[in-house]
Amino acid sequence: MATFPDTTPRPTGHQTETPPSILPRQFFSVILIILLYTTASPFTPISWALGSDTLHLSGTYFLDRIFSGLVLFSAFYFQWRIASLRASVPVTLPLGGSTTAVRNGRLETVRSSSADLFLYKTGDYWHFALAEAGVLLLGEFAGSENLRRVVVCAVVAGVWLIGWAATPRSVKDWMWEQARAYLFVLVLDELRVAGRGLFGGYYHGPGGGRRRGRF
């Protein structure tokens, strides 16, 4: 079972905020979620990165169907999580190192190596949020598809970076379990669709089986 380091923010006396101060941020995070979904759709980053618009690589769309929705909707949760912070949190970048630890009577592998990037302070929320809203509006209305894709990928990456650090380990473990179940069901569905295309997408005639034409 994969586990993640505990980066749960631990507030101190001068960092803690009262609940009413969080409500405006949470309300604005919902606006950001709507704006991100509007600008990101359709969200197919793997196809964008591999240039499938010109190469017509069907495999990239298969990967996007499996992973892209999970990445985007996790970003929506992180938007809310960031807005709900009551304390500063260090933002780190995992480097792939690991160690073993005993938790709940079980020996588990835990990631231990990471690079410190910066300290995210709750007082900086509005700077980040307004900047995010501005670039998303630019990506949506500038009329450039390439700009839209760059903006969306940058925003999703930034939200993941801060949101991952702001999320307690217990929630990460729960999300990982749900993601595995989601991916299992989705892959089974893709196999069903692929099998249906295999047996229904060919016809037999002179010269053997031929692939059905695409439109």
N, C-alpha and C positions, 0 to 999 in steps of 0.2 A: 504494500500500500504506500503510495506516495504521500509524503508529508512536507510541510513547508515551514520555514522559520517563523517564529512568532514575532510579528512586527506590530502587534496591537498597540496603538497609542496609549501611553500611561500619563494622564494629565497631572500636572502639578498645580499648586494653589494659584499662581498667577496666570497660568495658561487656560484654566478651566473657564468655559463660558456658560451662561445661563441658557436654558432651553429656548426662551423667546428669541434670542439672537440668532438661533439656527434656522428658524422658520423661514425667514426671507430667502436664505440660501437654498433651502430645500425646495421652495416654490420656484426659484429661478432655475434650479437643476432640472425640474420637469420641463421648463421651456427649452433648456439646452438639449434635453433628450429628444424632444419633438423636432427641434431644429437639426440636430445631428442625423436623425432618421430621415428627415426630408432631404437633406443634402447628400447623404450617403447612398440612398436608393437610386439605382441598384448597386449593391456593395459586392464587388467581385475582385478583391485585391490580387489574388493569385493570377487571374486572367490579365489584369492590368499589368502586373510586373513582367509577365512572360509574353506580352504583346499578342494575345490571342485574337485581338481585333483584326490583325492582318494575317496571322499565321493559321487561324481557325483550328486551334488545338482543343479538341473536345475534352481531353483529360483534365485540363485546367478548370473547366466548368464543373466537372465532377468533384474536384477538390473544393471548389468554392461552395458547392451545395452542402458539403459536409461541414466545413470549418467556418465559413464567413459569417453565417448567422450566429454561431456561438460566440465568435469574437465580438461582433457588433452588439449583441444583446448583453454580453458581459460588460461592455463599455457603458451601457445604459445604467447597469447596477452601480458601477464605479462612479458615475456622475453623482448619483444619489449619496453614495458612501462618502465621497469627498465633501459634499455639502453638509453632511451630518457630523463631521469631525468637530470635536471640542478641544483638541489639543494638537500641538505641532507633532509632526511625524517625520522621521528621517527617510528619505527616498534613496533606495539602493538598487544596484543592478546585479542580479545573480551572475556569478562567473562559472558555475557548473561544479564547484567543489562539493563534497558531501562527507558526512560522518555518520556514525551509528549512535543511537540513543535508545534507552529503554523507556517506553511510554505505555501505561496501562498494562504492564506486565509483558509487553511485546518488544522485540528488538526491531527497530525501524531505521531506515536510511533517511537522514535529514540533510538538506542542503545547508552548507555552512560558509561557503566562500562567496563574498559579494563585495562590490565597490560602492562606497558612499558617494552619492552625487550631490545632494543638497538637502537642506532642511525645509520641508514645506510647513509654512505657518498658516494658521486659520485666518489670520488677518490679511493674507495675500489672496484669499479666495476671489474677491471681486475683481482684482487685477487679471487673474487667470480666466475667470468666467466671462468677463466683458471682452477680453481679447479673443476667446474662443468663439463667442457669438459673432464678433466682427468678421473673423476669417471664414466662418461657416456661411454667413450672409454673402461674403465676397465670392466664395466658391459656388454658391447657388445661383447668384444673379449676374456674375461676370460674363457668362456665356462661353466660357472655355472649359471643355471637358477635361483636358489635361490638368488645368488648375484645380478643378473640382476634385479630381482623384488625389492630387498631392495634398490638398487641404484636408480631405477626409482621412487619409492615411496618417497624416501628422497629428491630427486631433485624436484619433483613436489610439495611436501609440502613446501620446501624452497622458490621456485619461487612464490608460492601462498602467502606465508607469507610476503615477501618483496613487491611483485607486488600489493597485495591488499592495502597495506599502501601507495603505490606510485600512486594509481589510484584516480582521483577526484571523489567526491560523485556523480556528475551528470552522469559520465560514469558508475559508479556502478549501479545507478538506471536504466539507459538505459539497461545495461547488464542483470539486473534482469528481466526487462520486456521481453526482447528477450528470456531469458532462460525459462520463464514461457510459452511463446508461443511455443517454441521448445519442451518442455516436454509434453505439451498438445497434439501436433501433434504426437509425438513419442508414447505416451501412447495409443492414438487412433489406431495407426498402430499395436502396440503389441496386442491390443484387437482384431483387425481384424485377425491377424495371429493366436491368440489363438482360436478364433471362427472357423476358417478354419480347425485347427487341431482337434477341438472337433467334427465337423461334418464329416471330411474326414479321421480322424485317427482311426476310429473304424469300425468294421464290425460286422454284426449280424449273429450269427450261433447258433448251439446247446449250451445251457447254457447261452445265453444272449450276451451282447456286450463285446468285449475284446479290450484291448488296443493294438494298433499297436506296433510291436517290433521296437526297436531303433537299429541303427547301429553306 
